[in-house]
Amino acid sequence: MTEQTYIQIDLAKEQLEVALSLFLDNACYAAVITLAGAAEEIFGKTLKRYGKEAVLDWKFKILFFMEYI
């Protein structure tokens, strides 16, 4: 078997594209959630690596702040 190298961000894009396609076809919602979640994790880690804030981190900060208002 030949070894192959992949770029994580490209895999995440493909996962998200497949998730969107399944969602729009009203098919396999469990796979949609799994694929989109996996893609988001890679996107989030990549953003953090470059010193940016991931969307889910931003949302959780707002929810945490709202509890004290």
N, C-alpha and C positions, 0 to 999 in steps of 0.2 A: 504494500500500500504506500502511495506517495504522500509525503507530508505536505500540507498546505497551510499557508498563513493567511489570517484574516485581520482586517482592521475593525476594532470593536464598534466604532461609530457607524461604519457601513452596515454591520450586522444589526445594530439598533434601528437604523433607518429601514432596513428590510423588514424587521419585526413589526415596526409601526405601520408600514405600508400594508402588510398582510393583515394586521389587526383591523385597519380601516376598511380594507376590502371585505373582510368577513362581516364586519359590523354593518356596512352598507348593504350587504346581501342578506341581512337578517339571519346570519348563520353562526352557529357555534360560539355563543357568547362567553363560555368558559375560556375558550382559546383566545378570544378577543382580549379579555381581561388579563390573561397570563402573558400574552405577547406584548401588550401595551405596557404592562407593569415591568417586564424585563427591559424593554426599550427605555422606559423612563429612568430605571436604575442606572443604566449605562450613560444616558444623557446627563443625569444628575451628577454622577461621579466625574464625568468629563468636565462639566462646568466648575465643580469644586477644585479640580486639578488646576484650572486656570484662574482660580481666585474669584469665581462668580458664584452667585447663590442659586441653588436649584429651586424650581417652582414649588415643589412640595414643601421644602423647608420654609419658604416664604409664607405659604398658606398656614402652616402649623404655627408660625410665630404670631400671625394675626389671630388665630383661634385662641392661642394661649393668652394673648393680650386682652381679648374680648372677655375672657372669664373674670378679669379684674375690674371691668367697667361697671 
